[in-house]
Structures are given as structure tokens and as C-alpha cells.
Amino acid sequence: MKNFILKPFKEKKPVDDGLPEKKKAYGQHFLRKHSVVDNMIHAVTITPDTTVVEIGCGDGFLTKAILAQTPCKKLVCFEIDKEWADYVSARVFDPRLDLRLQNILDASFDTVESEHPLIMLANLPYQITFPILYRIQKAKHLFGDVVVMVQEEVGQKLAATHGRGLSAVTLFFQYHFTIKLLDKIEPGAFTPPPKIFSRLIQLTPKHNPTPIEDDAGFWAMLKLCFHFPRQTLRNNLRTTHYDLNRLTEELLGKRAQQLTFADFLVIWNTLRA
């Protein structure tokens, strides 16, 4: 599918003495609100047989909470920044921590395949949210639940069911996951605070979704249907090789954001018949 990718207590002020310098290139906004971490952990079921995956340990705020609050068998954490990896390694002495100095976009979840089903808990770097989500989708057979922090706008788009927020990307991820919006997080929950609100979302893999004949063709068609969101299906598909005479005038006069996933399946099966 590579070609489809589209673009409860008072908090104490943390002491940063000795912390490595935060690197803007990695989009590092470190979570500092314990209640948010608690809600992330409580959203999933973690047993002594569970391996948890974290993306980016930072200074270990979430890492330490997972190890302290859960009976997980192992916590595999992918961290791109050697300074932060060294910082956490020197301060977290728990044999369950498997800290890997590796860019998550270069890593393979297959290296922890024997540990599945996996649970992911992570505060995602916002500038590479979708590349990470696509990697999770490709390895969804390994995961039980995924709870991650994303931008509020991204969370709303992923969970959209109609209207302007609906897109080909929305339908793609909703086909592969049940998506649930969790807490909306204010900027002050992070340091440094971002300029936007954030959102916890839960993605539960659908391991047996409705089969799609020629799924690559279907997703390519769907992308075309949303190419110009304000235009009708007729206008978005008129330069393609599809025989639009097979579709009703009523359907051709609709915009993609007015349709459901079931509608697009009907359109696809009609056009490819």
C-alpha cells in the first residue's frame, strides 16, 4: 500500500537539571501531566504476558510510568536520540526495558513479532505521525491495542464519519482500525508547550475487515474521489478510464464527503464489473 500514503493531583514543576538539550528537529514536546499517562495506561489491558512498545523515550516520563504501573513482560522502546537513550539507560534499572537506539521509520516491528500481541503506548512526534501510523497499519497483525498522542486536528480527522473532516486517509485507517477519541490535552501538559491542542486516540486493529477485490485499485480510486473535495464524483473521475455511465446521475452528482465507506465499495464493484 506504499503508493497510497498521503500527506487528579497537583503537578510539580519538573526539574531539568542534567537533561540533554531538547532538539527541535525531532519535534520533542515532553509530556508532564501524570493524569494523562495514567489514562493512557488504563485504556489498555496489560498482563504479565504483554510486551509494550513505546516510540521515543525522551527523558523517560512515560517509560518509567509503564514499568512502575504495569506488570508487562517487556517494554521495547525505540529512541532516535542517543543522548536521551543514554540518559534513560543511566537512570532506569529495570530488566524489562529493552531500549533500542533506532529511528522508528527504519525499524521493523518484526523484530518483536514473537512477543505479539503487542500494546503500543506512545507520544508520537507530530511531524511524522502519519508515516508512523502507516507502519503500524502494516504490522497491525502484531498489535492488540494502540494508544498514541497526536495533534487534535489529526485525531478529529481520523475519527470523522462525515463532512469536511472525511478523507481517503480517514477511510483507509477506519477500514483497518476501530478508532476512538480519548482525552483532549491542553498545551500546558507538555514542556515546552506546543502551540496546539493534542488528543489521545485508541486504535484497535480489525483483523478480518471486509475483503476488497483489487484493494490497491480501490484505494487509488478512493484517493481520486477525494482529490478535489468540493467537486462531485463526476468531476473527480471524469478523466479516468472508468465507465461512469455505470453509475447513477444521483451518485455522480454527490461529493465524496457525502458518501460512506459502503457507498464506495458499491461504486468500486460497479466500476470494475
C-alpha positions, 0 to 999 in steps of 0.5 A: 500500500506504499503508493497510497500514503498521503500527506487528579493531583497537583503537578510539580514543576519538573526539574531539568537539571542534567537533561540533554538539550531538547532538539527541535528537529525531532519535534520533542514536546515532553509530556508532564501531566501524570493524569494523562499517562495514567489514562493512557495506561488504563485504556489498555489491558496489560498482563504479565504476558504483554510486551509494550512498545513505546516510540521515543523515550525522551527523558523517560516520563512515560517509560518509567510510568509503564514499568512502575504501573504495569506488570508487562513482560517487556517494554521495547522502546525505540529512541532516535536520540542517543543522548536521551537513550543514554540518559534513560539507560543511566537512570532506569534499572529495570530488566524489562526495558529493552531500549533500542537506539533506532529511528522508528521509520527504519525499524521493523516491528518484526523484530518483536513479532514473537512477543505479539500481541503487542500494546503500543503506548506512545507520544508520537512526534507530530511531524511524522505521525502519519508515516508512523501510523502507516507502519503500524497499519502494516504490522497491525497483525502484531498489535492488540491495542494502540494508544498514541498522542497526536495533534487534535486536528489529526485525531478529529480527522481520523475519527470523522464519519462525515463532512469536511473532516472525511478523507481517503486517509480517514477511510483507509485507517477506519477500514483497518482500525476501530478508532476512538477519541480519548482525552483532549490535552491542553498545551500546558501538559507538555514542556515546552508547550506546543502551540496546539491542542493534542488528543489521545486516540485508541486504535484497535486493529480489525483483523478480518475487515471486509475483503476488497477485490483489487484493494490497491485499485480501490484505494487509488480510486478512493484517493481520486474521489477525494482529490478535489473535495468540493467537486462531485464524483463526476468531476473527480473521475471524469478523466479516468478510464472508468465507465461512469455511465455505470453509475447513477446521475444521483451518485455522480452528482454527490461529493465524496464527503457525502458518501460512506465507506459502503457507498464506495465499495458499491461504486468500486464493484460497479466500476470494475464489473 
